[in-house]
């Protein structure tokens, strides 16, 4: 597995798990990835190389199916694969195991890889005078890394005590709100934002959407999780000028299980806002934390 080549590593992983190719195909299909038994056979025999975007996505999912470390197989495909397919981190790594998010995505029949990664995103978070997360609005440019993508799945995580039934989801530009699923016990809302046409691999979409909340306990941080590397992200947190925090800090972490890594303090401007810019996204969390007293 460490030295490859790729066909031998794939054969070894299949043998170690004792999975027949038709079972592997079935488990990939459960994740929204469709690849034939013939293609899997060609890959493990070295007859063909998985180098198209949809094939590379399947290889990333194979690592999960075969319970391998991230990039254990994709790194054996060399730099061309890395250039064609954004480096990713599994949803389980970002949100933790057995999360409500996984259940909500399953209810929407949404694969964990939605087929989109961020090119550019600006997000504005508003904290009201009661120190609650009032709303968050995102302007988002995404690119498809497989054919047929017709929606973006947006996720909102409220504070403890959040009333998910009161959270509104608005598709503002170039998208409309589809199905919405809520997990009151986790304070989580997941919504489909539907495009007007299916995207082919490599095509981009520009969308703007908003979550309105204003429920739950006072907020102390906001972060965004990214599954894929590449693209840029800007987060602006706007506080009511009658209720300003005493300290704001940027932080990041590679996974939900890792402790946050804090950077230098951020200075509130005259309008009561702070912001962070991530010019090149890496898989993991990017956020801002603040103290009220």
C-alpha positions in Angstrom: 0.0 0.0 0.0 2.9 2.4 0.6 4.8 1.9 -2.6 2.3 0.7 -5.1 1.9 0.5 -7.9 -1.8 1.3 -7.9 -3.1 -2.0 -9.3 -1.2 -4.1 -6.7 -2.3 -1.8 -3.9 -6.0 -2.1 -5.0 -5.8 -5.9 -5.2 -4.2 -6.1 -1.8 -6.9 -3.9 -0.2 -9.7 -5.9 -1.9 -8.1 -9.1 -0.6 -7.7 -7.8 2.9 -11.3 -6.8 3.1 -12.6 -10.0 1.4 -14.9 -8.0 -0.9 -16.0 -9.3 -4.3 -16.1 -6.6 -7.0 -19.9 -6.7 -7.3 -20.1 -5.9 -3.5 -17.7 -3.0 -4.0 -19.8 -1.7 -6.9 -22.9 -1.9 -4.7 -21.3 0.0 -1.9 -20.1 2.7 -4.2 -23.6 3.0 -5.6 -24.9 3.6 -2.1 -22.6 6.6 -2.0 -24.0 7.9 -5.3 -21.0 6.7 -7.4 -21.6 4.4 -10.3 -18.8 2.3 -11.7 -19.0 -1.0 -13.4 -17.5 -4.3 -12.3 -15.5 -4.4 -15.6 -13.9 -1.1 -14.8 -13.0 -2.2 -11.3 -11.5 -5.4 -12.7 -9.4 -3.4 -15.3 -8.1 -1.1 -12.5 -6.9 -3.9 -10.3 -5.3 -5.7 -13.2 -3.6 -2.6 -14.6 -5.4 -2.8 -17.9 -6.8 0.8 -17.5 -5.9 3.7 -15.3 -8.6 5.7 -13.5 -7.7 9.2 -14.7 -11.0 10.9 -15.6 -12.6 13.1 -12.9 -15.5 10.7 -12.3 -13.0 7.8 -12.0 -10.9 9.7 -9.6 -13.9 10.4 -7.5 -14.6 6.7 -7.5 -11.1 5.9 -6.3 -11.5 8.4 -3.4 -14.7 6.6 -2.4 -13.0 3.3 -2.7 -10.6 4.4 0.1 -13.7 4.8 2.3 -15.3 1.5 1.2 -12.1 -0.4 1.8 -11.4 1.4 5.1 -8.1 2.9 4.0 -6.4 6.1 5.0 -7.3 9.2 3.0 -5.4 9.4 -0.3 -3.9 5.9 0.2 -4.9 5.0 -3.4 -5.2 8.4 -5.1 -1.6 9.3 -4.2 -0.4 6.2 -6.1 -1.9 7.6 -9.3 0.6 10.4 -9.4 0.5 14.2 -10.0 -1.9 14.0 -12.9 -4.6 12.7 -10.7 -4.1 15.4 -8.1 -4.4 18.0 -10.8 -7.6 16.6 -12.3 -9.4 16.0 -9.0 -9.4 18.3 -5.9 -7.9 16.9 -2.8 -10.7 15.9 -0.5 -11.5 15.0 3.1 -14.4 12.7 4.0 -17.6 14.1 5.5 -17.1 11.8 8.5 -13.7 13.6 9.2 -15.3 17.0 9.0 -18.4 16.4 11.2 -17.5 13.4 13.3 -18.9 9.8 13.1 -22.6 9.0 13.4 -23.6 12.6 12.9 -27.1 13.9 12.3 -25.8 15.4 9.1 -25.2 11.9 7.6 -28.8 11.0 8.4 -30.2 14.1 6.9 -28.2 13.7 3.7 -29.4 10.1 3.5 -33.0 11.3 3.8 -32.3 13.6 0.8 -30.7 10.8 -1.1 -27.6 13.0 -1.4 -24.2 11.4 -1.9 -21.6 12.5 0.5 -19.7 13.8 -2.5 -22.2 16.2 -4.0 -20.0 16.6 -7.1 -19.1 20.3 -6.5 -16.2 22.1 -5.0 -15.7 25.8 -4.2 -14.1 28.2 -6.6 -14.9 31.3 -4.6 -17.1 32.0 -1.6 -18.0 35.1 0.4 -20.1 34.5 3.6 -21.6 37.2 5.8 -22.7 36.1 9.3 -24.8 38.5 11.4 -24.9 38.4 15.3 -27.8 40.3 16.8 -27.9 42.4 20.0 -29.0 39.3 22.0 -25.6 37.8 20.8 -27.4 35.2 18.8 -26.7 33.9 15.3 -29.3 36.0 13.4 -28.5 35.0 9.8 -25.9 33.9 7.4 -25.8 34.7 3.7 -23.4 33.2 1.1 -22.4 34.1 -2.4 -20.9 31.0 -3.8 -19.2 30.0 -7.0 -18.9 26.2 -7.4 -17.5 23.9 -10.1 -18.7 20.4 -10.9 -16.1 17.6 -10.9 -18.6 15.1 -12.4 -21.4 15.3 -14.9 -25.1 15.7 -14.1 -24.9 17.8 -10.9 -28.2 19.8 -10.6 -28.2 21.0 -6.9 -26.1 22.3 -4.0 -26.8 21.0 -0.5 -26.5 23.8 2.0 -26.0 23.0 5.7 -26.9 25.2 8.7 -25.8 24.4 12.3 -27.6 26.4 14.9 -26.4 27.1 18.4 -27.6 24.9 21.4 -31.3 25.5 21.9 -31.9 26.4 18.2 -35.5 26.1 17.1 -35.0 24.4 13.7 -38.6 24.8 12.8 -38.1 28.6 12.8 -35.1 28.6 10.6 -35.8 29.9 7.1 -33.9 28.9 3.9 -33.9 31.3 1.0 -32.5 30.7 -2.5 -31.8 34.3 -3.6 -29.9 34.1 -6.9 -29.6 31.4 -9.6 -31.1 28.7 -7.3 -34.4 27.8 -5.7 -35.1 26.0 -2.5 -35.9 22.3 -2.8 -36.4 19.8 0.0 -35.5 20.9 3.5 -34.7 18.4 6.3 -34.3 19.3 10.0 -32.6 17.6 13.0 -34.0 19.4 16.1 -31.8 17.4 18.5 -28.7 18.6 16.7 -29.9 22.1 15.8 -29.2 21.3 12.1 -31.0 22.2 8.9 -30.1 20.8 5.5 -31.6 22.2 2.3 -31.4 21.5 -1.4 -30.7 24.5 -3.6 -31.7 23.6 -7.1 -30.1 24.8 -10.3 -32.1 25.4 -13.5 -29.9 23.0 -15.5 -27.5 20.1 -14.9 -23.8 20.9 -14.9 -21.3 19.0 -16.9 -17.9 18.2 -15.3 -15.8 21.4 -15.3 -18.8 23.8 -15.5 -19.4 26.5 -12.9 -22.5 27.9 -11.2 -23.0 31.1 -9.2 -25.6 31.1 -6.4 -26.6 33.2 -3.5 -28.6 31.8 -0.5 -29.5 32.8 3.1 -30.4 31.1 6.3 -32.4 33.1 8.9 -32.2 31.9 12.4 -32.1 34.2 15.5 -32.8 31.3 17.9 -30.7 29.4 20.4 -28.1 30.5 22.9 -25.5 33.3 22.5 -23.0 32.4 19.8 -19.3 32.2 20.4 -17.9 31.1 17.1 -18.7 30.4 13.5 -16.8 28.1 11.1 -17.1 26.7 7.7 -16.1 23.1 6.8 -14.6 22.3 3.4 -14.3 18.8 1.9 -12.1 19.9 -1.0 -8.9 21.8 -1.4 -8.6 24.8 -3.8 -10.6 28.0 -4.3 -10.8 30.9 -1.9 -13.1 31.8 1.0 -13.9 35.1 2.8 -15.8 35.1 6.1 -17.2 38.4 7.5 -18.8 38.4 11.0 -21.0 41.4 11.7 -21.9 42.2 15.3 -24.6 44.6 16.5 -22.8 47.7 17.6 -24.7 47.8 20.9 -23.3 44.3 21.8 -19.7 43.9 20.7 -17.3 41.1 21.8 -14.2 41.9 23.7 -11.9 39.6 21.7 -12.0 37.9 18.2 -9.7 35.3 16.9 -9.3 33.4 13.7 -9.0 29.6 14.0 -8.8 26.5 11.9 -8.6 22.7 12.3 -8.2 19.8 10.0 -11.1 17.8 11.4 -14.0 17.8 13.9 -11.9 15.7 16.3 -8.9 18.0 16.2 -8.5 20.9 18.6 -8.8 24.4 17.1 -5.6 26.2 16.1 -5.9 29.9 17.0 -4.2 32.7 15.1 -3.6 36.3 16.2 -6.5 38.5 17.4 -8.7 40.2 14.9 -9.5 43.9 15.2 -13.1 45.0 15.1 -13.6 47.9 12.7 -15.8 50.9 13.2 -18.8 49.1 11.8 -18.5 46.2 14.3 -17.2 43.6 11.8 -14.2 41.3 11.5 -13.2 39.2 8.6 -10.8 36.5 7.5 -9.6 35.5 4.0 -8.5 32.1 3.1 -6.9 32.5 -0.4 -6.4 28.8 -0.9 -8.8 26.5 0.8 -7.5 23.3 2.5 -9.8 20.5 3.6 -11.0 21.2 7.2 -12.5 24.1 9.1 -12.0 27.9 8.8 -13.6 30.1 11.4 -13.8 33.0 13.8 -14.2 32.7 17.6 -15.1 35.5 20.0 -15.4 36.3 23.7 -18.2 38.4 25.2 -16.5 39.1 28.6 
